[in-house]
Amino acid sequence: MRVTNRSAKKREHSRTTEELETFRTKLQPSYLRFAEIYRDAVRELKEIQKLGLSRERLNEATGNLGRKITEQMIRELAPITPADLPDLAGSDAFYNAAFEILESEDATRAHEIAILEFDAENRYHQPFLSIAKSHANGDKHATAKFYRLLLDRENVRYGCGLPGFKGNIDHRILMSCGLGSGLENLSAEELAAFYDEFCPCRVDGHDSDDLRKLRKRILDDGRRARDSMTAQLTSPNHKVL
């Protein structure tokens, strides 16, 4: 997402004090706390990555950070997050398999599937189950995606992490997690003000039009994912991976 000093300065003057403050009143308190935890965690991760650690020590440090952040989010967010938030970003569709497996208390398998589903959502903007089904039905393009996702998961297993995504993954994660918690109701300038404060990238002057377009893309992705999964879940051949 582009940010230039000249355009940032122009946008800074165009935002009113009201726009810089009112986004808070339109967002769920649980999401504001999530955004704060996420911002600080990503910044801490980047500092760890600068230490020049061996791969083994780096994996250990990032694993410890991941467990700490997960425990913090469960401890702080679970008690204050409403149970009836709308799923505008399609999380139930993108992570359907992991959710179903987790209900069977197979946490290790659920984590493996969640990696595939996260990669599929952010790399191809499709549910992994949809890609897997198309692959099984002989779609060669889906087969290429399917095996790329499996290879990515193996890279994670061996401590290499997921390959980079097109665009800013932090922008996507913040947007996906906030749709249904109020981000869908913000003006473009309020979105930019929110990102200026909570994005891990430490940049003032996020492009409001880019963020508006990103929001629309993720809402569209979520709608398509829900439609796709509804069709698959009502199929007599549906089964959990």
SVG drawing of the C-alpha trace seen along z (x, -y; Angstrom):
<svg xmlns="http://www.w3.org/2000/svg" viewBox="-27 -21 50 59">
<polyline fill="none" stroke="black" stroke-width="0.4" points="0.0,0.0 1.7,-3.2 2.6,-5.9 4.6,-9.0 5.8,-11.9 4.0,-14.4 0.6,-12.6 0.9,-11.8 1.3,-15.5 -1.6,-16.4 -3.9,-13.8 -2.7,-14.8 -4.0,-18.4 -7.2,-17.1 -8.2,-15.0 -10.2,-16.8 -9.7,-16.3 -13.2,-14.7 -12.2,-12.1 -9.0,-11.3 -11.0,-10.6 -14.4,-9.4 -13.3,-6.0 -12.9,-4.8 -16.5,-5.3 -17.5,-3.1 -15.4,-0.1 -15.9,2.7 -13.7,2.3 -12.5,5.9 -11.3,5.2 -9.5,2.0 -7.6,4.1 -7.0,6.8 -5.5,4.3 -3.2,2.9 -2.0,6.4 -1.5,7.3 0.5,4.1 2.8,4.6 3.3,8.3 4.3,7.7 6.7,5.0 8.2,7.3 8.6,10.1 10.4,7.7 12.8,6.8 13.5,10.5 14.2,11.0 16.8,8.3 18.9,10.2 20.6,12.5 19.7,15.6 20.2,19.1 17.2,20.7 16.7,23.0 16.9,20.1 14.7,17.8 12.0,20.5 12.2,21.0 11.9,17.2 9.0,16.7 7.2,19.8 7.5,18.4 6.2,15.1 3.3,16.7 2.3,18.7 2.5,15.6 0.3,13.5 -2.2,16.3 -2.6,16.6 -2.9,12.9 -5.6,12.6 -7.6,15.5 -7.2,14.0 -8.1,10.4 -10.4,10.7 -12.5,13.7 -14.4,12.1 -15.2,8.9 -15.9,10.1 -19.6,10.3 -20.7,13.7 -23.0,12.4 -20.6,10.3 -21.4,10.6 -18.9,12.6 -18.4,10.1 -14.9,11.2 -16.0,14.9 -13.9,16.4 -16.4,19.2 -16.0,20.1 -12.2,19.7 -11.5,21.6 -14.4,24.1 -12.2,27.2 -10.0,26.0 -13.0,25.1 -14.6,28.5 -11.4,30.4 -10.8,28.2 -14.3,29.2 -13.0,32.8 -10.1,31.6 -7.4,32.5 -5.5,29.2 -2.4,30.3 -4.4,31.3 -6.5,28.1 -3.3,26.0 -2.0,27.8 -5.2,27.2 -5.4,23.6 -2.0,22.9 -3.4,24.1 -6.6,22.1 -4.7,18.9 -2.4,19.3 -5.3,20.0 -7.3,17.0 -4.5,14.5 -2.7,15.9 -5.6,16.9 -8.6,15.4 -10.4,18.7 -11.2,21.3 -8.8,24.1 -11.6,26.6 -12.9,25.1 -9.4,25.4 -9.0,29.0 -12.4,29.9 -11.6,28.4 -8.2,30.2 -10.0,33.5 -12.4,32.8 -9.5,32.4 -9.1,28.6 -5.4,28.2 -5.2,24.6 -6.7,25.7 -4.1,28.5 -1.3,26.0 -2.7,24.0 -3.3,27.1 0.3,28.3 1.7,24.8 -0.2,24.6 1.0,28.0 4.6,27.0 4.1,23.7 2.8,25.7 5.9,27.9 8.1,24.8 6.4,23.8 6.9,27.2 10.7,26.9 10.8,23.5 11.1,21.4 7.7,19.6 5.2,18.8 6.5,17.1 5.5,13.4 2.1,12.4 1.1,9.8 0.4,6.5 0.7,5.8 -0.4,8.8 -0.7,6.8 -3.2,4.5 -5.3,7.5 -5.3,9.1 -6.3,5.9 -9.1,5.4 -10.4,9.0 -10.5,9.1 -12.2,5.8 -15.1,6.3 -18.1,7.0 -16.5,5.1 -17.1,1.7 -14.5,1.2 -17.2,1.6 -18.9,-1.6 -15.8,-3.9 -15.4,-6.5 -12.2,-6.2 -10.5,-9.0 -11.5,-7.3 -10.0,-4.0 -6.8,-5.8 -6.7,-7.4 -7.3,-4.0 -4.4,-2.5 -2.1,-5.4 -2.5,-4.4 -2.8,-0.7 -0.9,0.6 2.5,2.2 4.3,0.5 4.9,-2.8 3.8,-5.0 1.7,-8.1 -0.4,-8.9 -2.0,-5.7 -3.8,-6.1 -7.5,-6.3 -8.6,-5.3 -6.3,-2.3 -7.8,-1.2 -11.4,-1.7 -10.6,0.5 -9.0,3.1 -12.1,3.2 -14.3,3.7 -12.0,6.6 -12.1,8.4 -15.9,8.0 -16.3,9.4 -13.9,12.2 -15.9,13.0 -19.2,13.1 -17.8,15.4 -16.2,17.7 -19.5,18.0 -21.4,18.7 -18.8,21.3 -18.8,23.1 -22.6,23.1 -22.7,25.0 -20.1,27.4 -21.6,28.0 -25.0,28.8 -23.3,31.3 -23.9,35.0 -20.2,35.6 -19.0,33.1 -16.6,34.3 -13.9,32.8 -10.3,33.2"/>
</svg>
